[in-house]
Amino acid sequence: MSVFRNHKKTDFAKITAEQISMIEYLINSRPRKRHYGRTPYEVTGGALNS
């Protein structure tokens, strides 16, 4: 499942702040090859939470 590939027919005015927070979490908690399997949260030491 891609987090944000199906955006062409999305009315972004209807997306709540809670939904945006969930999407941010899904994106930033996914391990990255460029970070040697670590997530952006792990790389930044949790700085993305603030």
Kinemage of the C-alpha trace (Angstrom):
@kinemage 1
@onewidth
@group {chain A} dominant
@subgroup {mainchain}
@vectorlist {calphas} color= white
{ca met a 1} P 0.000 0.000 0.000
{ca ser a 2} L 1.330 3.355 -0.938
{ca val a 3} L 0.547 6.088 1.524
{ca phe a 4} L 0.065 8.930 -0.909
{ca arg a 5} L -0.138 7.593 -4.473
{ca asn a 6} L -3.938 7.776 -4.732
{ca his a 7} L -4.199 11.553 -4.415
{ca lys a 8} L -5.451 12.664 -7.833
{ca lys a 9} L -9.153 12.658 -6.920
{ca thr a 10} L -8.747 13.539 -3.260
{ca asp a 11} L -10.399 16.692 -1.958
{ca phe a 12} L -7.712 17.787 0.493
{ca ala a 13} L -10.094 20.284 2.103
{ca lys a 14} L -11.909 17.304 3.629
{ca ile a 15} L -8.832 15.770 5.264
{ca thr a 16} L -8.695 16.292 9.017
{ca ala a 17} L -5.620 17.159 11.064
{ca glu a 18} L -5.930 13.729 12.699
{ca gln a 19} L -5.732 12.023 9.299
{ca ile a 20} L -2.684 14.104 8.355
{ca ser a 21} L -0.980 13.088 11.615
{ca met a 22} L -1.661 9.426 10.835
{ca ile a 23} L -0.204 9.774 7.325
{ca glu a 24} L 2.875 11.535 8.741
{ca tyr a 25} L 3.313 8.666 11.194
{ca leu a 26} L 3.013 6.057 8.420
{ca ile a 27} L 5.579 7.855 6.264
{ca asn a 28} L 8.085 8.526 9.058
{ca ser a 29} L 7.859 5.101 10.703
{ca arg a 30} L 8.706 3.193 7.517
{ca pro a 31} L 12.309 1.901 7.380
{ca arg a 32} L 14.472 3.428 4.645
{ca lys a 33} L 17.219 1.738 2.664
{ca arg a 34} L 19.222 4.984 2.650
{ca his a 35} L 19.159 4.948 6.474
{ca tyr a 36} L 20.337 1.317 6.596
{ca gly a 37} L 16.935 0.015 7.668
{ca arg a 38} L 16.258 2.701 10.249
{ca thr a 39} L 13.197 4.915 10.214
{ca pro a 40} L 13.304 8.719 9.921
{ca tyr a 41} L 12.165 8.817 13.568
{ca glu a 42} L 15.196 6.752 14.598
{ca val a 43} L 17.604 8.799 12.479
{ca thr a 44} L 16.448 12.128 13.945
{ca gly a 45} L 16.293 10.789 17.486
{ca gly a 46} L 12.567 11.478 17.694
{ca ala a 47} L 12.948 15.130 16.700
{ca leu a 48} L 10.178 14.624 14.135
{ca asn a 49} L 7.678 14.285 17.003
{ca ser a 50} L 8.001 17.915 18.025
